[in-house]
Amino acid sequence: MRIIVWTLRAALLIVFIGFCIKNDELVTVHAWLGSAWQLPMSVLIFLLLASGVAVGVIAMLPTLIGLRRETSRLRKLRGEPAPQKSARPQYPESV
């Protein structure tokens, strides 16, 4: 399984590098107050993708925090102890 994952990662990296090589022309981004920047199109697309991911993660945080609070509250109602974080993950013993 690890070989398949690393093969897919390598293929994705090759596609991304090829995309960057094909889109290396400078584009001008006009902003407010007359400012403008020139940067390669692949860098612009990467920045837009990264900012979209950041906005998505920030938008998801309140929901995640609320769900963790609700889970903690429900565990307290049932009398279950909080899960302990161990240094090493516990895997089932293989036969």
C-alpha positions in Angstrom: 0.0 0.0 0.0 2.9 2.4 0.8 4.3 1.8 -2.7 1.0 2.9 -4.3 0.8 6.0 -2.1 4.3 7.0 -2.9 3.8 6.3 -6.6 0.7 8.6 -6.6 2.6 11.3 -4.7 5.5 11.1 -7.2 3.0 11.3 -10.1 1.3 14.3 -8.6 4.6 16.0 -8.0 5.6 15.4 -11.7 2.3 16.8 -12.9 2.7 19.9 -10.6 6.2 20.5 -11.8 5.1 20.2 -15.5 2.3 22.6 -14.8 4.7 25.1 -13.3 7.1 24.8 -16.3 4.2 25.3 -18.8 2.8 28.4 -16.9 5.9 30.4 -16.2 4.8 33.6 -17.9 4.5 36.7 -15.8 1.0 38.0 -15.1 0.0 41.3 -13.6 -2.3 41.4 -10.6 -3.9 44.8 -10.1 -5.0 45.5 -6.5 -6.6 48.5 -4.8 -5.1 52.0 -4.8 -3.3 51.5 -8.0 -0.9 48.9 -6.8 0.1 46.0 -9.1 2.3 42.9 -8.8 3.9 40.8 -11.4 4.5 37.1 -10.7 4.5 33.8 -12.5 1.1 32.3 -13.1 2.0 29.1 -11.4 2.9 31.0 -8.2 -0.3 33.0 -8.4 -2.4 29.8 -8.7 -0.4 28.2 -5.8 -1.0 31.3 -3.6 -4.7 31.3 -4.4 -5.0 27.5 -3.6 -3.1 28.0 -0.3 -5.3 30.9 0.7 -8.4 28.9 -0.1 -7.3 26.0 2.0 -6.5 28.5 4.9 -9.9 30.1 4.6 -11.6 26.6 4.6 -9.7 25.5 7.7 -10.5 28.7 9.6 -14.2 28.4 8.6 -14.2 24.8 9.9 -12.6 25.5 13.3 -15.8 26.7 15.1 -17.6 23.5 14.1 -14.7 21.4 15.2 -14.3 23.1 18.6 -18.1 22.8 19.2 -18.1 19.1 18.4 -15.1 18.5 20.7 -17.0 20.3 23.5 -20.1 18.3 22.9 -18.2 15.0 22.9 -16.5 16.0 26.1 -19.8 16.9 27.7 -21.5 13.7 26.6 -18.6 11.6 27.9 -18.9 13.3 31.3 -22.7 12.6 31.3 -22.0 8.9 30.7 -19.3 8.8 33.3 -16.6 7.7 30.8 -13.0 8.8 31.4 -11.4 11.1 29.0 -9.2 9.3 26.4 -5.6 9.2 27.3 -3.0 10.2 24.8 -0.3 7.6 24.5 3.2 8.2 23.1 2.8 5.2 20.7 -0.4 4.2 18.9 -1.9 0.9 19.9 -2.2 -1.6 17.1 -4.0 -4.9 17.3 -1.7 -7.9 17.7 -1.2 -9.8 14.4 -1.8 -13.5 14.4 
